[in-house]
Amino acid sequence: MAGIGFELRRLLRQDSYFSLIRAYGYAGLISSGPWVLSILAVMALGVLSAAASPGNSTHVTAFLVSVTWLVAGSLLLTSLVQLLFTRYVADRLFEKRDSAILPNLFGLLTLIVLAASSIGGALLWFTFADTPWLYQLEMLMSFVVLSMIWCVTVFVAGTKAYRQVLLAFACGYGTTFAAGLLLKDYGLVGLLGGFVIGQSLLLFTLLTMVIRHYPSNRLWAFDLHRAGQCQHSLIAIGLFYQLGIWADKLVFWFNPATSESIIGPLRASPIYDLPIFLAYLSIVPGMAVFIMRMETNFAESCHAYYEAVRGGDTLLHIEELRGEMVTSVRHGIYDIFKVQGITVVALLLSGPALFTWLGFSHWYLPLFNIDIVAVGIQVLFMAILNVLFYLDRLKPALWLCFLFLLANLMLTLLSQLLGPVFYGYGYAVSLLFVSLVGLAVLDHEFEQLTFQTFMLQPSK
C-alpha cells in the first residue's frame, strides 16, 4: 500500500479541510470500496431478480450461495501466496527493480490457474455430478477468475491510479449486475453467467493497469520459490488468517441444525449469513482511519527509525524515533476505537429502522448487533497485524493468526451448543481475545525493538 501512502501524505501536506476529506475518502474507497461494491452489486442483483421473477427465488438463493462459496474458496486458495507475493513486490520496489514484477505476476497467475483448475475441476467432478454441466463450467471459470483477481489486487493500489482502480471495480461489478439482469430469465446459469462476464472484465482491466505501470522486457518468471524469497511463515499467516475469518461461517454451514442444502454440496445458514455480510458494510469508516494512520503517521515514523539505524545515528535519537512510532500506533488505535465506535453505536440505534426499510425480519437484529461489534474489532486486529508486518515480526503475527483460527473455531462450536442467543459471540469474542493479546504483543515488541534490530544487523 506504499503508493496510497504517498498520495495520502501529499494531500495532508495541503493543510486544508477539503484535502483532509479527500484523503479520508481515498483511504476509505481504496481499502473498502471494492469490497462494498461487490457486496452491493451481488445483493442488488439477487434482490431485483427475485422481485422480477418471484417464481425463480430458488435460483436467486442458489446464485448468492454459489458466489459466497466461490469467494471463500478462492480466498482460501490464494491465501497461500498473497502475502508472499506482496512481500516480493515490496522488496523489488525497494530495490528499484520494477521490471521484475510483471513477469513474476504472470508466473504466479500461471500457477494459480493450474491449481484452481485442478482443484476446482476435481471438486466439481466428484461433488457436483447432479448439477447442470453449464453451471459446473461457470463455477469453474468463476473460481479461476476470482483466484486471479485476488493476486492482481495485491498491488494495484501501488499504481497510484486510484480513480482507475475504483472505476475498474465499478465497471466489473456494474457489468455483473447488468449482465445478470439481462440473463436472469435463464435462471441460475444466467445469473452466474453474468457474474463470470463481469469478473472477467474486472480481471482484464486490472491486468491492463498493471502492465501499463510495471513494464518489463520479460514475459514470464517465477522467483518466489528461490532461497530468500519464499518465507514459509507468510504462507502460514495468510492461510491461518483466512481460515480464521471463515471458520465461524463454515461451522454454521456444515452443521445440519443451523444450515440447509442449497445446490450440490453447497450449504447456507439462513439465520447466520445475512447479518454477518450486512455487518461487513460497516467496516468502511474504520478501514479509512486504519489506512490513514498506518500509511501516513506510522509509515513515516517507521521509515525514519530504520533510516536512523542504517545511518548509524545516536542511540538517543533512535530511541526518540522509537517513541514516535509507539505514539503514532497509540493514536491510530485510539482513532479506530473512536470512529468505528461511533459507527457501531449509530448502527445499533438505527438497526430496527434499517431492517424495516430493507424488508428484513427483526429476528436478525440481535445477531446483526453483535456482528457489527465483531467487525469493528476486526479492524483493530488488522491494524495490529499491519504494525507487526512493518516491524518484520512474522512469528508473533503467525501465532496471533493461529490463535484467532483456534479461538473462532472453538468458541463458535460452543455458541452452537449454548443456543441461538449466543450465535455470533464466537466470532466477536475470539476477535476481542486475539486483539487484546495482540496489543500486549505489540507492547513487548516495541520495548525490545531497538535491541532486536541491532542484534539482527550483519556483523562487519
Secondary structure, DSSP 8 states (H G I E B T S, - for coil): -HHHHHHHHHHHTT-SHHHHHHHHHHHHHHHHHHHHHHHHHHHHHHHHHHHH-GGGHHHHHHHHHHHHHHHHHHHHHHTTTHHHHHHHHHHHHHTT-GGGHHHHHHHHHHHHHHHHHHHHHHHHHHH-TTS-HHHHHHHHHHHHHHHHHHHHTTSGGGG--HHHHHHHHHHHHHHHHHHHHHTGGGTHHHHHHHHHHHHHHHHHHHHHHHHHHS--S-S----TTSTTT--HHHHHHHHHHHHHHHHHHHHHHH-TTT-EEEETTEEE-TTTHHHHHHHGGGGHHHHHHHHHIIIIIIHHHHHHHHHHHHTT--HHHHHHHHHHHHHHHHHHHHHHHHHHHHHHHHHHHHHHHHHHHHT--GGGHHHHHHHHHHHHHHHHHHHHHHHHHHTT-HHHHHHHHHHHHHHHHHHHHHHHHH-GGGTTHHHHHHHHHHHHHHHHHHHHHHHTHHHHHHHTS---
